[in-house]
Amino acid sequence: MWVMMCLGISGMAAAQEPVDLDMVSRIRQEAFHRSQVMATFSHLTENIGPRLTNSPQMAQANAWTREKFNDWGLTNVHDEAFDDFGRGWEFSDASVEMLSPRTLPLHALPKAWTPGTNGPVEGEVMAVAIKTRADLEKYKGKLAGKILLLNEAREYKRGVEADSHRHGEAGLAELQAFAVPKDVDNDRAKRIKRYTERQELTRATNEFFVAEGVLATLSISGWDNGIIRVGGGGSRKAGESVGVPELAMAAEHYNQLARAVERKQAVKLRVNVKARFTDEANRPGYNTVAEIPGSGSKAGEIVMLGAHMDSWHTGTGAADNAAGVAVMMEAMRILKAVGAKPKRTIRVALWSGEEQGLIGSQAYVAKHFAAYPEPTDPAQKALPASLRESTGALQKKRDYDHFAAYFNMDNGSGRFRGIYAQENLAVMPIFKAWLEPFHDVGATTVVTRNTGSTDHISFDRVGLPGFQFIQDRLDYFSNVHHSNLDTWDHAEPEDLKQAAAIVASFVYHAAMREEKLPRKPLLEG
């Protein structure tokens, strides 16, 4: 039964949007009573594990998700390459031990794309302060056989809030307020200068440490309480120096070392890292794509849903972002299971390279929908897209005008509470209607706000409707984000079931409505 949901919006006439409640009921039944979302989530996290882009585990994830899509009867199942991501990398073991002034195991994990130690190495600890390339000169001839501390000790800050958080009514109401942007420093030249200097310092430091015979470096984790937050180091690009073994250490253990060195104590460590590059040359990364084909006159139009399948390497990539992948896969399974016959084609994409700057989704959008002209200046080509100078008008591909919407999940495993309209006011009454059947499971809120830092931005920046859901953050930003605690145990199964039902309903209605979703004006330049 299709019904018209009547919704008021301040200063506007009530908007009416058809909602197929019969289909929503079937989706809810499949999602809540016959769910496979946790089976998918468990396989990704505990069978395959972390999925650093171009690692062997990422290749396993691409293959396994293709297999599942084929088993569920999806069509056009394939991996799609994006060029020259870099080399694959993996690690299997890491240990750091204090040998003097006393013996103590220390908790540290390697940064991605940094070399192993080729067996245990022992050396004296030395603190360095390197802020500019000029700082390197004062350490010339002094670092051979040393293990370096790259940061100062950091004062412990006691928490004042619970680690895990769910939105209350007050929090959701606060999200409704839109803050008019303040004028900011938009001097591209300054931002380019800062970025270029950071990149040059990293390359110079990698080469310098190798030339000077440094054994390893240690950095302090960004979080306290024994949590190790780890990203990338070295270089994933063939032909660039990968530096020396780099590790991030639990803050409470790092601080001990820093204080001892400051007291002029002789501190000796043993470090052992088993890590390797799995490729000699740069190679492309891969997104995994599959479809439920549309029918009739709108079959050539596209509704997309997606999540990034790549992760960092020290947890199991659970909240970031096996949760999103499992939900998006489950939404597709649900639609097949309930016999949905969408008018528009529904396409799911599992992205790679998100953690290195939305690389997979950005390349996909550029190939299929739209992109700004590539710069010819090598200096401009070396910059991320957000810093490049304008190279001309947006170049639209054939499917640009056939695109209806993209829905993304990448804020942990928490329950959906609504959706960000991304300043697209025209979609708000539509989304409010689509959310109405899910008020009883906590999803009630549509806000005008933008949210960023994940793959819907690849669509939004070229004027296509791309959206991210509002989620309960749980302990995503207090314990698990990019940390060794990003594991199965921090997920909530009922939240993932709820999210999958909402995604399935949203993409179904986007595929069935008479018109494509409205687009906001494209801000170019």
N, C-alpha and C positions, 0 to 999 in steps of 0.2 A: 504494500500500500504506500503510494507516494502521498505525503502531506505537505502543506505549506506552513513553514515555521515563520511566525510573525515576530519580528524583533525590532525594538526601538533603538535608535541611535540619536544622541542629543543633537538638536538642530536640523534633523533630517526626517523625512517621512519614514514610517516603518517599512523595512525591507522584507520581501518575501522570497524565500529560497526553498525549493522542493527538497525534501529529505525522504528517502526510501526506507521507511521504518521496518518493512518486512526484511529487506536486505541487512539492515543494521542488526536485527534480531538474530538472523542466521550467522552473521559475523561474530556476534557476542557469544552465541552458543558454541561455535567452533573454537573461538579464542579462549574462552573461560573453562570449557568442559572437555575439550579434546586437544589441548595445547601441546605443541612440540617445541615451544620456544626454549625451554631449559635443556632439552636434549641437544639442540643446535648450539646453544651457549656453552654447554659442558664440553662438547666435542672441540669447539674452537679453542677453549681455554685449557682444558686438561688433557686432551689427546694431542692437539697440535701445539698449543702453547703460544709464547710470544711470537709476533709476526712483523719483525722489522722489514721494511721494504727491501726486496730483492734477496732476502735470506732464504735458506732452504725451507723454513717453516712457512714463509709467505707463499712459496710455490705450492706447498701442501695445501694451504688454505684455498688458493685459487682452484686447485684441482678438486678438492672435496666439495666446495660450494657449487662448482659446475655440475658435479655428480648429483648433488641434491636437487638442483634446479631441473636437471633432466628427469630424475626420478619423479618429481612432482608434475611433470608434463608441461613445463615452460618451453618456450621456443627461442630460437636465435641465441642460444646459450654459447658464450664465447669469452675468451680473454682478449682485451684490447690493449695494445702496447702504447706507451708514451715514451718518447725518445730519451736516451742517454741519461738515465737517472744516476747511474754510477755502479759501484761494485756491491756485491752482497757481503755480509759479515755475520759472524756468530761467535758466541763464547760458551764454554762448557764448565769453567771453574775459575774461581778467584779467591785468594786468601791473602790477608795481611796480618803479620804477627810482629808485635814488639819484642825485640830481643834484649834490649837494655834501655833504660836503667832497671827494668824488670820485665818479666815475660807476661804477655797478654795478647789474646786474639782480638783483633780489631775488625769491625764490620765495614766493608767497602766493596763496591762493585764497579766494573769497568764501564767507561763511556763507549758508546757505539762507534765503530769505525776507527778504533785505536788498536795498536798491535798488542800481541801478547808478550810475555817476558822470555819465552823460550826456556822455561824452567825457572826455579826459584832464583831470585837475586837478592843480595843483602847490601844495604848501604846506610850511611848516616843521613839523618833528616836535616834539611836546611830550609828555612823560610825565605821566600823571595817576594818582591813587590814589583810587578811588571804592569805598568799602565800604558806605556808608549814604547815604540821601537827603540827610542834612545835609552830606555832603562835596561835593555839587553846588554849594552856595552859594559856596564859596571860589573856584570857577572862573568865576563869572558875569562876563561881559564880557571874558574872556581867551582864548576859544577860537576866535574867528572866523578862518577860513582855515587852521586847523591840522589836521594829521594826528596822531591821538592814539595813544600807546602805552598800553595798558590794563594791562600786567603788568610786573613787574620782570624783569631778566635771570635766567636759570636756569642753575645750574652743570651742566656736562655730566657724565653718569654713564656710565662705560664698562661695557659688558655683561660679565657673568661666565658666561653660559650661551649655548648655541647658539641662534640665532634660531628654528630649526625644531625641533619636538619631537614625538616619538612616545612613547606609553606603553610602558614596559618592564614586566616582571613585577612589579618592586618598586612601580612607580607604580600598577598595577592593584590590587595587594594593599592599598596604602594607601587606595585608594578604598573598600575594603570596610569600613573603620572608620567608625562613625557617632559623631559628636561630639554628646553630649547638650547641647542648647542652654543657654547661660548666661542668667541673668536680665539683661534689658537695660532701658534706659529706654523704657518704652512710653507715656510721657506724650504723648498725642495732641495736647494743647494746645500743648506746646512744638514739636512737629513741624509743626503747622499754622502756628504763629507764624513759624517759620523759612521755610517754603514761601511764606507770604503776603508776608513781607518781601522775599524774593528776587524774587517776581513784581512787586511794587510798585516795587522799585528798577529793574528792567529797564524797565518802562513809563515811569517818570519819567526815566530816563537817555536813552531813545530820544527823548522829547519835548524834553528839555533840549538834547541835541546838535543837533537840528534847529533849535531856536530860537536857539542860539548861533552857528550857521553853521559847525559842524565839517565838514570835507571828507570825512573817512573815519577809521575806527579800525582798529588792528592789534592782534591778540592772538597770544601765542606758542603754537605747536603743542604738544600734550601729549606728543609723542614727539620724540626727537632723530634724528640721522643723516639730516637732510633730509626726513624724512617729515612730511607735513602732514595732521594729523587735523582734520577739519572737521565741525561739526554745524549746528545752526540758530541764527539770530539774528533780529533784527527782530521781525516777527510775521506769521503766516499768516492772521490774522483780519482781515477787512475792517472798517474803522472804527477800528482801533488804529494807532498810530504805528509805522511800520516803521523809524524811526530813520534813520541815515546808512549809507553803504556800510561793511560790516564784513568784514574779511579775517583769516584765520589765516595766520601766516607760519612758515616753517621756523625752528626754534629757533636754529640757528647764524647765520641772517641777522638774526633779531629781536635776538639778543643784541648783535650789532654796533651796531645802532641804539641800544639801551638804554645801552650803555657810552658811546657817543659823547655822548648827551644828558647822561648823568651827569657827563661831563667838561666840560660846558658848551659843547660844539661846536655850531655851527649846522648842522643836518642838514635838507636839503630833498629831498622825494620827488615823483615824478610817479606818480599812480595812475590806472589806467583799468580800469573794470569794466563789461562789457556784461551786464546782468541785467535781467530783467523779470518782472512778475507777469502770468500768462496769463489771469487772471479779475479782474473788478471786484468781484464779490460772492462770499461764501462759497458753497461747493457741497459736496455729499456726496462722500465717497470710495467706492471700490468694491472688493469682494472678488470673485474669480472662483471659481465652484463648478461641479463636475461629478460624475457618479455612474456606478457600475456597479450596476444594480438587483439587489436580492436576489430570492429566489424562495421560495415556500412560506409557511409560517406565520410565519417570522422576517423576512420581507421588509420589514416596517415598522420593524425595529430597525436601528441605524446604527453603523457603524464609520467613523471619520474619520481622515484623514491630512492634513498640511498644512505649509506653510512661508510665511514672509512674502516677498512679491514686491517690496515697496517697498525702496528703498535710499537711502543718501545720494548726493550728486551729483558728487563729484570723481573717484572711480574709476569702475568700471563695475558696481559692486554684485555682484561675482563671488562671493567667499566669503560675503558678507553681503548678499543671500542667494540669488543665482541658483543656487548649489550646492544649497541645500535645495529650491528650486522644481524644478530639473531632476531631482533624485532622486525627488521625490514624483510628478512627471509621468511619469517613466520607470517607476515602480512601477505606476501605472495602465495604462500602455501594455503592460507585461509581462503583467499579469493578463488584459488583453483578448487579447493575442497567444497565451497558453497556453490560452485557452478556459475560464478560471475561471468557475464558476457558483456564486457565493457564496450562502449562505442569507440573510445579512443584507446590506442595502445598504451599499456602500462608497462613501464620499463624500470627495472631495478639495477642499480650500479653499486658495486662494492669497491670503494676507491682504495688506491695505494698512494703512498707519498704524501699523505695529508700532514703527517707530523713534520715534514720538511718544507711545508709552505703550500698546502692544497695543490700539490703538483699534479696528481692524477686527475682530479676533477677539473682543474683549470685547463689541462691539455684536452680533456674530453669535450668541454664546452667550446674551446677554440676550434676543434676539428668539426664538430657537428652543428654548432649554433652560431657563434660569433666570436670575434677577437679583434683587438686593435692591431694595426700593422706592426710587424716585428721591426725593431730598430736595426739599422745597418751599422751604426757606430759600435765597435766592440766594447767600449766602456759602458754604453747603455745596455747592451745585451747581457753584461755581467751583473746588472742590477736586478733585484726582484721587480715584478710587474708594478707593485705599488709605488716604486720610486722612479720609474722611467718617465722621461719627458713624453708629452703627447706626440704621437707619430702620425696622427691623422684620424679621420672619422672611423667609427666602428664598422667593421666589415662583416656583414650578416650572411650566414650560409642559408641554404635552402630550407632547413628545418626551423629556422628562427621564428618564422611566422606560424609554424605548426606546433609550437611548444605551448603547453597549457600550464604546467606547474611542476615544481620540484619540492619534495618534503624530505627533511634530513633529521637524523638523530645522532647527537654526539655531545651530550652533557652528562654522561654517566648512566647508571641503571635505574635512576629514580623515576617514580610515577609521573605520568603526564598530568600537568595541571592546566594546560591550555596551549596557546601558540602565540608567537611574536608575529605581528602583521608586517614588520619590516618597513614601517611608515607608509604602507599601502592601505590607505583608509577605505578604498573601495572593496577590499576583500573582507573587511571586518564583519559586516552583517552576514556574509556567506559563511565564514568560519563559526560565527556564533550559532547559526542554525545547525551546522554539522556537529558542533559540540553538545548541543542540547540533549541528545540521547545518552550522553556520557557524564551528565552532571552527577548521577548517583554513584559513579566511581571516581569522583574527585576532579574531573576535567571541566572547568567552568569559565576559564578566563581567556579573553582575547585582548592583547595590548598593542598599542601603536608602536612600541619601542623596536629599535633595531637590536639585534644581537649578532655577534661576529665570531671570527676565529675558527670557523669550520666550513665545510664544503658548500653550503648553500650560498656562500659569498661568491663563489665562482660563477653562479648563475646571476645573482643580484647585481654584480658589478657590470654586467653587459645588458641590464634592463629586463631580465627574465624573472618571473615570479619564483623566488626561492625562499623557503621558510624552515625555521627551526622551532621545535616545540619547547614550551616551558616545562621544566622538570623539577621535582624535588631533588635537591642536591645530595641528600644523604651525607656520606663522608667523602664525597668526590674531591672537594677542594681542601679537605683537612687531612686526609690519610692516603688516598689512592692515586691521585692524578700524577701520572708519569713517575710512579714510585714502585718499589719492590712489593708493596702491599696491594697492587692492582690485581686481585685474584678473585676467584669464584665466590669466596666466602662473603664478600662485601656487596653482592647483588641481592635483590629482592625478587623472587620468582613471580609473586603476584603483581608487582609493578610492571614487569616485562610482559606479562599476559595482557594487562590493561593497555599498555602502550601499543602492542601489536594490533589489538582490536581497533583502536582509534586510527592508527595509520591505515589499516585496511579500509576502514570506512571513509576516511578522507580521500584516499586515492581513487576509490570506487566512485565517489560522488564527483570528484574532479573529472573523471573519465566519462561520466554520464550527463553532466549538465549541458544545457543547450549551447552556452557560450564558453569559451576558454576563460580562465580567471583574468580579472582586470590587471593591467600593468601600470605601475607608477611611472612618472616621467623619468627618462634616463638622464642622469647627470654626467655629462661628458667633460673631459679636460682634466 
